[in-house]
Structure formats: structure tokens, C-alpha cells
Amino acid sequence: MGAYNNDGVLSPIYSLGSSHDVRISKHVHDNVHGNIYLDPLSLKFIDTEEFQRLRELKQLGVTHMVYPGGVHSRFEHSLGVYWLAGEAVQKLKNYQGSDLDIDRFDLQTVKIAGLLHDVGHGPFSHLFEREFLPQVRSGFHWSHEDMSVKMVDHIVNQHHIDVDPQMIKRVKEMILASSEFAMPRSSREKRFLYEIVANGRNGIDVDKFDYIVRDCRACGLGCNFEFQRLMETMRVMDDEICYRAKDYLTVHKLFATRADLYRTVYTHPKVKAIELMVVDALVKANDYLDIASHIEDPSQYWKLDDTIIRTIETAPNEELKEARDLILRIRRRNLYQFCNEYAVPKDKMENFKNVTAQDIVCSQKSGVTLKEEDVAVCNVRIDLTRGRHSPLESINFFQDYDSEEKFTIREDHISHLLPTSYQDMIVRVYSKKPELVGAISEAFENFQLKTYGVKAQVHATPEKKKRRILS
């Protein structure tokens, strides 16, 4: 067991690396976590073409076209989650091992789950499953978590990896723990282990710990969220991971930093413009390249990565001309033009329905005749992980290490400087043709007046943008 330091934080009396002999482990140097030690079983998964494919999947999709440093891949993120997952379990074992009955099997299982949690991701981050597939496979439900589970089975079978079937079963359950396919909590053994990689109960997991710090660093943004403090002070009570009450501001900062990343990086107006163009290019290329069919078979799916855009761009086939022209526009920075945006009024959010291109077209009054294919609309939802509710509502805390009681923190007991609204819904409109910016901006304003009685946008669309024409 560990000992308490002056701050009331447990200090382990042996290192995290003691779970296995680092002399038989391979180590890589990560720019976020320093030395990461890869155990022999994990290397069997890493040294496969299916896992190495993650090198060709940028963690932030097309964001690097706005933030040039954001070129890191899901490969290094997966190694980071692997490492943090192992650290988290080892810390719990150091501090509460005799009570929790954590063994080497548990540690290895959680680490493999962290390593493989993203192996089912498609090209361009979440764009593939949220934007592209719904357009070409209407009504077909697919998720990267479900594909990750299928890929795990495929890797084990394809490469004859000698691993305990019970371990693989639990790895797949942990990957699905935050999805709709998660097992009922009552049917899990050592439920707290399922909250480490993908936490479906309250959203605090090492996946977020890694990508928040990694993405901030890659994009040149400051990050004052300290996940290390939460990992040092967490404690299992009644089979769930709880946190010290005095650390509630650190917990809140986790979700606030994530929301800031969504606002400034992941959903940056130009990033979304490029995403819209990439989606349109993939949709136009799908019939010829049959891209969507890859999701039906893991043995084919692993061949699909971000290089699909390069394939389209360099192919001479006439069938790909429309898709190729769109990619050329991206290269030459002739992007879909951002017209304007507004935040949905707080009292209208509960019954909000996504705005469509048809809504905008139907709001035009006179002048240029707009068509739906001229307009693109993004309905951007940014929250603190629980929609309109405070993330603190689903988190249990404890007073100190001598207490046996867990509790939630009431909203009227927290700092008054924290927000009382936890979700933004932003409607953005783009013109696919630069010469239509003025007409679409006017229709967008008319839509706001018709819907809310006022213009909800902060400012008018700049006149110079409206006057822009194709060169």
C-alpha cells in the first residue's frame, strides 16, 4: 500500500512499472507522456497491419488544414491511452489493491482495451461515421466502437494471437462501455475497471485525458487541465471510481477544456467548411470506389484510411472528376464560404430541430434563385458531455480518505463563477459557390426572423464577403 503525503494524496511506495519487468518490454518516447513501455502481448497487436493502419488516420481529421501542427495520428493516441489505462489500474492497485482484488489479468485487460479502443475508426476522425455514412447508407446504424470490437476479433484470428478468450471478451466490453452496446452495469465483474478507458457513466476516462492534452499541444493551445491530479486522488467506492470533493474544479476543467477544443478547434468554421467538402467528395466517389462497402468486412475495412483522398485526387477516371475537382478546390483554398452563424436561444434549445438547406432556401425572398445543393448547413452541438445537464451531477465524490460515504455535489454548493448553462447549439450556413454568399446570407437572416422574430446572429455578414465572385 501507499502512504499519504502532506496534501492528503497517496504516494505509492513502488513504481507503476512494477506490474511487469520493463527489461522485456519495448519502449517508445511519446511527446506527451515520455517513455511508454509496451509489454509483449500488446506488441503482438501493435505489430499488425490492422493496428499500424492507425498511423494513416489523423486524430483530428482535416483540422491540420487550419491548425498546421494537428497532424498527429490515432496511432500515438492509442499508445497514450494504453499507457494511461495501465497507470490508472496500477495506481488503484497500489492504493487499494487488497480491497479491490486487482490482479495482473485485470491490468493487462484494461491496457489492451486502451490500446485497441480506436482500432475501428474510419478516415477523417468522426466525419466518416457521422457525416459520410448517413448519406450513402441511409437508415444503416454503424459506429466505430462496434467496428473496433469486430477488428479485435479479426486481429486475434488473422494473426493467431495466443490470448485468453475471457480477456478478449472483457476488452470488447470495455471498448463498448460508453456506447449504446454497453453491458448492463449489474452484469459486470469489477465494474470500476469499465470506467477507465471509456466511461459511459460520467465521461471521465483516460481516453479524454490523453486526447485533450495531446490535441492542445499539437494545435499550439495552452492546457491547464491536470489529469495527473485526478489519477493520483481517485478512489473506488461501491465499485465505482470517485474523486475528492476538493477536486471538483479540476473535474469541471476537464469538461470545460474539452468544450473549448470543440469550439476553437474541432468545429472551427473553416475546419467544418473543409469537412463539408471532403464529405461531398467521398459521397460523389462512393459509387465508383464503393467506399461504404468496406464497413461490412474487417478484412477489407483495415485497408481504408485517410489516403482515400489521395486516391481520388490522383485517379484519372472520368467517374471521379466531380470528387477530384472538390479536392482540388480544397488544395487551392477555394473553400465553401462561411456566411454566418447564430447560437440557438437558450429557451428554444429543448425543442430545437436541425436546420436544413431546405429551410434556408425556403426563406429566400427575391433576386437569385437558390437551390438546396448551393447551401450547406452545420448544426454544431457543444456541451460539457451531458447535454443540458451539469457533468457534476453524475459524478460521486468523497470528503477524505477516511470517509466511507460518497455523494454528489449540489449545484448551489459550487463556485458561482462556473456556468449554469451546459450546452450550446450553433447553426452555421455555408455557400458552396462564392458568388452566392450574399443571397444565402440574406435567406439565412430571413430564416432567423421567421423562426425567432429577431436576427440571432451576432453581426452581419461582411460586405466584402458578399461581393466576392469566382475568379
Rosetta blueprint (number, residue, H / E / L):
1 M L
2 G L
3 A E
4 Y E
5 N L
6 N L
7 D L
8 G L
9 V L
10 L E
11 S E
12 P L
13 I L
14 Y L
15 S L
16 L H
17 G H
18 S H
19 S H
20 H L
21 D L
22 V H
23 R H
24 I H
25 S L
26 K E
27 H E
28 V E
29 H E
30 D E
31 N L
32 V L
33 H L
34 G E
35 N E
36 I E
37 Y E
38 L E
39 D L
40 P H
41 L H
42 S H
43 L H
44 K H
45 F H
46 I H
47 D L
48 T L
49 E H
50 E H
51 F H
52 Q H
53 R H
54 L H
55 R H
56 E H
57 L L
58 K E
59 Q L
60 L L
61 G L
62 V L
63 T H
64 H H
65 M H
66 V L
67 Y L
68 P L
69 G L
70 G L
71 V L
72 H L
73 S E
74 R H
75 F H
76 E H
77 H H
78 S H
79 L H
80 G H
81 V H
82 Y H
83 W H
84 L H
85 A H
86 G H
87 E H
88 A H
89 V H
90 Q H
91 K H
92 L H
93 K H
94 N H
95 Y H
96 Q H
97 G H
98 S H
99 D H
100 L H
101 D L
102 I L
103 D L
104 R H
105 F H
106 D H
107 L H
108 Q H
109 T H
110 V H
111 K H
112 I H
113 A H
114 G H
115 L H
116 L H
117 H L
118 D L
119 V L
120 G L
121 H L
122 G L
123 P L
124 F L
125 S L
126 H L
127 L H
128 F H
129 E H
130 R H
131 E H
132 F H
133 L H
134 P H
135 Q H
136 V H
137 R L
138 S L
139 G L
140 F L
141 H L
142 W L
143 S L
144 H H
145 E H
146 D H
147 M H
148 S H
149 V H
150 K H
151 M H
152 V H
153 D H
154 H H
155 I H
156 V H
157 N H
158 Q H
159 H L
160 H L
161 I L
162 D L
163 V L
164 D L
165 P H
166 Q H
167 M H
168 I H
169 K H
170 R H
171 V H
172 K H
173 E H
174 M H
175 I H
176 L L
177 A L
178 S L
179 S L
180 E L
181 F L
182 A L
183 M L
184 P L
185 R H
186 S H
187 S H
188 R L
189 E L
190 K L
191 R H
192 F H
193 L H
194 Y H
195 E H
196 I L
197 V L
198 A L
199 N L
200 G L
201 R L
202 N L
203 G L
204 I L
205 D L
206 V H
207 D H
208 K H
209 F H
210 D H
211 Y H
212 I H
213 V H
214 R H
215 D H
216 C H
217 R H
218 A H
219 C L
220 G L
221 L L
222 G L
223 C L
224 N L
225 F L
226 E L
227 F H
228 Q H
229 R H
230 L H
231 M H
232 E H
233 T H
234 M L
235 R E
236 V E
237 M E
238 D L
239 D L
240 E E
241 I E
242 C E
243 Y E
244 R E
245 A H
246 K H
247 D H
248 Y H
249 L H
250 T H
251 V H
252 H H
253 K H
254 L H
255 F H
256 A H
257 T H
258 R H
259 A H
260 D H
261 L H
262 Y H
263 R H
264 T H
265 V H
266 Y H
267 T L
268 H L
269 P H
270 K H
271 V H
272 K H
273 A H
274 I H
275 E H
276 L H
277 M H
278 V H
279 V H
280 D H
281 A H
282 L H
283 V H
284 K H
285 A H
286 N H
287 D H
288 Y H
289 L H
290 D L
291 I H
292 A H
293 S H
294 H H
295 I H
296 E H
297 D L
298 P H
299 S H
300 Q H
301 Y H
302 W L
303 K L
304 L L
305 D L
306 D L
307 T L
308 I H
309 I H
310 R H
311 T H
312 I H
313 E H
314 T H
315 A L
316 P L
317 N L
318 E H
319 E H
320 L H
321 K H
322 E H
323 A H
324 R H
325 D H
326 L H
327 I H
328 L H
329 R H
330 I H
331 R H
332 R L
333 R L
334 N L
335 L L
336 Y L
337 Q E
338 F E
339 C E
340 N E
341 E E
342 Y E
343 A E
344 V L
345 P L
346 K H
347 D H
348 K H
349 M L
350 E L
351 N L
352 F L
353 K L
354 N L
355 V L
356 T L
357 A H
358 Q H
359 D H
360 I H
361 V H
362 C L
363 S L
364 Q L
365 K L
366 S L
367 G L
368 V L
369 T L
370 L L
371 K L
372 E H
373 E H
374 D H
375 V E
376 A E
377 V E
378 C E
379 N E
380 V E
381 R E
382 I E
383 D E
384 L L
385 T L
386 R L
387 G L
388 R L
389 H L
390 S L
391 P H
392 L H
393 E H
394 S H
395 I L
396 N L
397 F E
398 F E
399 Q L
400 D L
401 Y L
402 D L
403 S L
404 E L
405 E L
406 K E
407 F E
408 T L
409 I L
410 R L
411 E H
412 D H
413 H H
414 I L
415 S L
416 H L
417 L L
418 L L
419 P L
420 T L
421 S L
422 Y L
423 Q E
424 D E
425 M E
426 I E
427 V E
428 R E
429 V E
430 Y E
431 S E
432 K L
433 K L
434 P H
435 E H
436 L H
437 V H
438 G H
439 A H
440 I H
441 S H
442 E H
443 A H
444 F H
445 E H
446 N H
447 F H
448 Q H
449 L H
450 K H
451 T H
452 Y H
453 G L
454 V L
455 K L
456 A L
457 Q E
458 V L
459 H L
460 A L
461 T L
462 P L
463 E H
464 K H
465 K H
466 K H
467 R L
468 R L
469 I L
470 L L
471 S L
